């Protein structure tokens, strides 16, 4: 079975475009993409819980911030790894007894109409990464163009609260100048 002439022409044009992009000095800063490899003018950030955060009493009003990172003006953040976990008793992974959120520009106690939750990383019921094994690598990256990124947690039911039951959290990545 042979390819149609228009399909061959389309493939050749596509390959020529890829080759031109790869060889172009004009586009050298765009390749590799800044969310795949930190640009030379990028800076690493590690937003971590300053210490383990004691598990609060049940309810959304008792949400706690595990870590936060304020993106400097003129920069874009690229989150490459996440760690969020609970160390204590009563938690069954995925049960909904603990809810983790990562949001932008939504301070503790603010209504959901302020700021925004990161797609796929708001209202999650499972941990990611661990202090012993390190952060979980994000497939691709989470790109945030401005604001304050916060990782929060709250207990809903069945888990033990107060010491010695703790949350930990970390956001790891880099920032690079916005274009």
Residue pairs with C-beta under 8 A, 6 or more apart in sequence:
3 11
21 27
21 30
21 31
22 31
29 39
34 42
34 76
34 78
34 176
35 78
35 140
35 141
35 143
36 141
38 44
38 78
38 174
38 176
39 176
39 177
41 176
41 177
42 78
42 174
42 175
42 176
43 174
43 175
43 176
44 172
44 173
44 174
45 69
45 77
45 171
45 172
45 173
45 174
45 175
46 170
46 171
46 172
47 67
47 68
47 69
47 149
47 151
47 170
47 171
47 172
48 67
48 169
48 170
48 171
49 66
49 67
49 167
49 168
49 169
49 170
52 87
52 166
52 167
52 168
53 64
53 65
53 66
53 153
53 166
53 167
53 168
53 169
54 64
54 161
54 162
54 163
54 165
54 166
54 167
55 86
55 88
55 155
55 159
55 160
55 161
55 162
55 165
55 166
55 167
56 62
56 63
56 64
56 154
56 155
56 161
57 155
57 161
58 154
58 155
58 156
58 157
58 161
59 154
59 155
59 156
60 154
61 109
62 154
62 155
63 101
63 108
63 109
63 152
63 153
63 154
64 108
64 152
64 153
64 154
64 167
65 108
65 150
65 151
65 152
66 84
66 151
66 152
66 153
66 167
66 168
66 169
67 150
67 151
67 169
67 170
67 171
68 148
68 149
68 150
68 151
69 77
69 148
69 149
69 171
70 147
70 148
70 149
71 77
71 144
71 145
71 146
71 147
71 148
71 149
71 175
72 175
73 146
74 177
74 178
75 175
75 176
75 177
75 178
76 143
76 144
76 145
76 146
76 175
76 176
76 177
76 178
77 143
77 144
77 145
77 149
77 173
77 174
77 175
78 141
78 142
78 143
78 173
78 174
78 175
78 176
79 138
79 141
79 142
79 143
79 144
79 149
79 171
79 172
79 173
80 137
80 138
80 141
80 172
80 173
80 174
81 129
81 134
81 135
81 136
81 137
81 138
81 170
81 171
81 172
81 173
82 102
82 121
82 128
82 129
82 135
82 136
82 138
82 151
82 170
82 171
82 172
83 128
83 129
83 130
83 131
83 134
83 135
83 136
83 168
83 169
83 170
83 172
84 100
84 124
84 127
84 128
84 129
84 151
84 153
84 167
84 168
84 169
84 170
85 127
85 128
85 129
85 130
85 131
85 167
85 168
85 169
86 98
86 127
86 153
86 159
86 165
86 166
86 167
87 165
87 166
87 167
87 168
88 159
88 160
88 164
88 165
88 166
89 159
89 160
89 165
90 97
90 158
90 159
90 160
90 165
91 97
91 98
91 158
91 159
92 158
93 126
93 127
94 125
94 126
95 125
95 158
96 125
96 156
96 157
97 125
97 155
97 156
97 157
97 158
97 159
98 125
98 153
98 154
98 155
98 156
98 159
99 123
99 124
99 125
99 153
99 154
99 156
100 124
100 125
100 127
100 151
100 152
100 153
100 169
101 117
101 121
101 122
101 123
101 124
101 150
101 151
101 152
101 153
102 117
102 118
102 121
102 122
102 142
102 149
102 150
102 151
102 152
102 171
103 115
103 116
103 117
103 118
103 122
103 149
103 150
103 152
104 115
104 116
104 117
104 118
104 144
104 147
104 148
104 149
104 150
105 114
105 115
105 116
105 147
105 148
106 112
106 114
106 115
106 116
106 117
106 150
107 114
107 115
107 150
108 150
108 152
115 147
117 123
118 142
118 144
118 149
121 142
128 135
128 136
129 135
129 136
129 170
131 168
135 170
135 172
141 173
142 173
145 178
146 178
149 171
151 169
151 170
151 171
153 167
153 169
155 161
159 165
